[in-house]
Amino acid sequence: MKKAAIKAINYYLPEKILTNEELAKAFPEWPADQIYQKTGIRTRHIAADDETAADLAFHAAQDLFDQSIYDAENIDMVILCTQAPDYVLPTSACTLQARLGIPSSAGAFDYNLGCSGYVYGLSIAKGLIESGSANNILLLTGNTYSKYMHAKDKNVRTIFGDAGTATLIQGVESEGELIGPFTFGTDGAGADKLIVKVSGARYTSEDEFLQGGGEKREDGFPNSTLFMDGPSIFSFTLRVVPKMLRALFAKTGLVIDDIDHFVFHQANKFMLDNLRRQSKIPKEKFILDMENIGNTISSTIPIALSNAKNEGVLKTNQNLILVSFGVGLSWAACLVKTTWDT
Ligand SMILES: CC(C)(COP(=O)(O)OP(=O)(O)OC[C@H]1O[C@@H](n2cnc3c(N)ncnc32)[C@H](O)[C@@H]1OP(=O)(O)O)[C@@H](O)C(=O)NCCC(=O)NCCS
């Protein structure tokens, strides 16, 4: 019986770097060191004006094919997780199929999720592979939240960065599960905690939004820019993440001692330190990787996995728990066995 396994992970960061010093110059009330103390982030990468999330995912995938034994010709499904598609239609995964030289016999689709997106992507890939519908899946993530942020909104500019990632997931012969089990959760009542209210089809302008009963933002920024209620997001994660971990342990029959590393969505260090303490995870098992990357939404987990693998922190045949949470509100976690070789 074939089981889905992660075979390779790669990522791409845009060239432009935004430092805390540059942010502190724009927002003198938040010195560079305070931004670092509060977020654990020193620099983040920002997409160029003419660079999109699909471009970032494209580079991550192209480099993966160039550097590894894997070939675009063998891909039979392309899945892109993004909240910044090139067009409302067509789906960006279709354009990436052509750009990457993936055969026209492959399926391709986007799905719209934020911080929980990578874990969801693994579950979709597992379902497709283990049901016999696909065997070589290219799971892409890409986001450019920087394009949604107001230049004067320090609340979001200190946290988010842009990135794209590519993960190859393949069906392999295995007795045991290599990805999964999973736990999921959703609280759409908290949708307004991290949102671009004037976007998509519901409201196309601030005027339309206000006429439809919407309110001006208290911080004065237009509703067409990214809004984040940081403290609410913080308390939501403390509410759901330790519970989700307990549910995953109950499903797997494992305990903390059985897990080699925990890779959480790299939201910000302040929040992760609190979640780690609450969940009683030892520091040495807890991967932190946001200092020079920032919070890249659905890309944080594959970036952290790729770096930890390249630094020798992750070894073959280890048990990992991946934990994701954020915009939606949406959360998901899963068990993964390290199986990738590049
Ligand atoms: C953003 C966050 C770090 C702020 O922490 P907090 O303790 O709730 O912050 P508060 O708003 O109460 O402010 C506390 C102090 O930190 C400062 N501060 C808040 N955010 C800061 C930042 N990013 N950089 C520097 N200083 C910051 C505030 O100005 C305030 O300073 P003061 O005490 O001198 O007035 C926290 O709310 C959080 O982690 N939220 C989740 C955000 C997130 O990860 N979003 C992505 C979800 S996927």
The ligand as an SDF file (V2000), in Angstrom:
LIG
                    3D

 48 50  0  0  0  0  0  0  0  0999 V2000
    1.6740   41.5390   18.2650 C   0  0  0  0  0  0  0  0  0  0  0  0
    2.0120   41.1090   19.6980 C   0  0  0  0  0  0  0  0  0  0  0  0
    3.4690   40.5620   19.7290 C   0  0  0  0  0  0  0  0  0  0  0  0
    1.9140   42.2910   20.6070 C   0  0  0  0  0  0  0  0  0  0  0  0
    2.1610   41.8880   21.9490 O   0  0  0  0  0  0  0  0  0  0  0  0
    1.2580   42.4360   23.1420 P   0  0  0  0  0  0  0  0  0  0  0  0
    1.9870   42.2370   24.4360 O   0  0  0  0  0  0  0  0  0  0  0  0
   -0.1020   41.8760   22.9590 O   0  0  0  0  0  0  0  0  0  0  0  0
    1.3190   43.9320   22.7810 O   0  0  0  0  0  0  0  0  0  0  0  0
    0.4740   45.1060   23.2830 P   0  0  0  0  0  0  0  0  0  0  0  0
   -0.3350   45.5610   22.1290 O   0  0  0  0  0  0  0  0  0  0  0  0
   -0.2140   44.8280   24.5890 O   0  0  0  0  0  0  0  0  0  0  0  0
    1.6540   46.0660   23.5590 O   0  0  0  0  0  0  0  0  0  0  0  0
    2.6790   45.8270   24.5490 C   0  0  0  0  0  0  0  0  0  0  0  0
    3.8540   46.7010   24.2070 C   0  0  0  0  0  0  0  0  0  0  0  0
    4.5800   46.1390   23.0960 O   0  0  0  0  0  0  0  0  0  0  0  0
    4.6750   47.0710   22.0320 C   0  0  0  0  0  0  0  0  0  0  0  0
    4.6140   46.3340   20.7970 N   0  0  0  0  0  0  0  0  0  0  0  0
    3.5360   45.6470   20.3220 C   0  0  0  0  0  0  0  0  0  0  0  0
    3.8520   45.0830   19.1520 N   0  0  0  0  0  0  0  0  0  0  0  0
    5.1410   45.3940   18.8950 C   0  0  0  0  0  0  0  0  0  0  0  0
    6.0040   45.1120   17.8080 C   0  0  0  0  0  0  0  0  0  0  0  0
    5.6220   44.3550   16.7840 N   0  0  0  0  0  0  0  0  0  0  0  0
    7.2500   45.6280   17.8610 N   0  0  0  0  0  0  0  0  0  0  0  0
    7.6500   46.4000   18.8920 C   0  0  0  0  0  0  0  0  0  0  0  0
    6.8760   46.6980   19.9370 N   0  0  0  0  0  0  0  0  0  0  0  0
    5.6180   46.2060   19.9380 C   0  0  0  0  0  0  0  0  0  0  0  0
    3.5190   48.0250   22.2500 C   0  0  0  0  0  0  0  0  0  0  0  0
    3.7660   49.2860   21.6940 O   0  0  0  0  0  0  0  0  0  0  0  0
    3.4510   48.0900   23.7580 C   0  0  0  0  0  0  0  0  0  0  0  0
    4.4350   48.9740   24.2270 O   0  0  0  0  0  0  0  0  0  0  0  0
    4.1700   49.8720   25.5520 P   0  0  0  0  0  0  0  0  0  0  0  0
    4.0260   48.8840   26.6710 O   0  0  0  0  0  0  0  0  0  0  0  0
    5.3930   50.7230   25.6290 O   0  0  0  0  0  0  0  0  0  0  0  0
    2.9060   50.6220   25.2780 O   0  0  0  0  0  0  0  0  0  0  0  0
    1.0150   40.0360   20.2190 C   0  0  0  0  0  0  0  0  0  0  0  0
   -0.2520   40.5980   20.3740 O   0  0  0  0  0  0  0  0  0  0  0  0
    0.9660   38.8570   19.3560 C   0  0  0  0  0  0  0  0  0  0  0  0
    1.8660   38.0240   19.3650 O   0  0  0  0  0  0  0  0  0  0  0  0
   -0.1100   38.7310   18.5500 N   0  0  0  0  0  0  0  0  0  0  0  0
   -0.2140   37.7870   17.4900 C   0  0  0  0  0  0  0  0  0  0  0  0
    0.2360   38.4160   16.2180 C   0  0  0  0  0  0  0  0  0  0  0  0
    0.5800   37.4090   15.1820 C   0  0  0  0  0  0  0  0  0  0  0  0
    1.4380   36.5760   15.3680 O   0  0  0  0  0  0  0  0  0  0  0  0
   -0.0920   37.4770   14.0430 N   0  0  0  0  0  0  0  0  0  0  0  0
    0.0860   36.5820   13.0140 C   0  0  0  0  0  0  0  0  0  0  0  0
   -0.8410   35.4530   13.2380 C   0  0  0  0  0  0  0  0  0  0  0  0
   -0.5510   34.1760   12.1850 S   0  0  0  0  0  0  0  0  0  0  0  0
  1  2  1  0
  2  3  1  0
  2  4  1  0
  2 36  1  0
  4  5  1  0
  5  6  1  0
  6  7  2  0
  6  8  1  0
  6  9  1  0
  9 10  1  0
 10 11  2  0
 10 12  1  0
 10 13  1  0
 13 14  1  0
 14 15  1  0
 15 16  1  0
 15 30  1  0
 16 17  1  0
 17 18  1  0
 17 28  1  0
 18 19  1  0
 18 27  1  0
 19 20  2  0
 20 21  1  0
 21 22  1  0
 21 27  2  0
 22 23  1  0
 22 24  2  0
 24 25  1  0
 25 26  2  0
 26 27  1  0
 28 29  1  0
 28 30  1  0
 30 31  1  0
 31 32  1  0
 32 33  2  0
 32 34  1  0
 32 35  1  0
 36 37  1  0
 36 38  1  0
 38 39  2  0
 38 40  1  0
 40 41  1  0
 41 42  1  0
 42 43  1  0
 43 44  2  0
 43 45  1  0
 45 46  1  0
 46 47  1  0
 47 48  1  0
M  END
$$$$
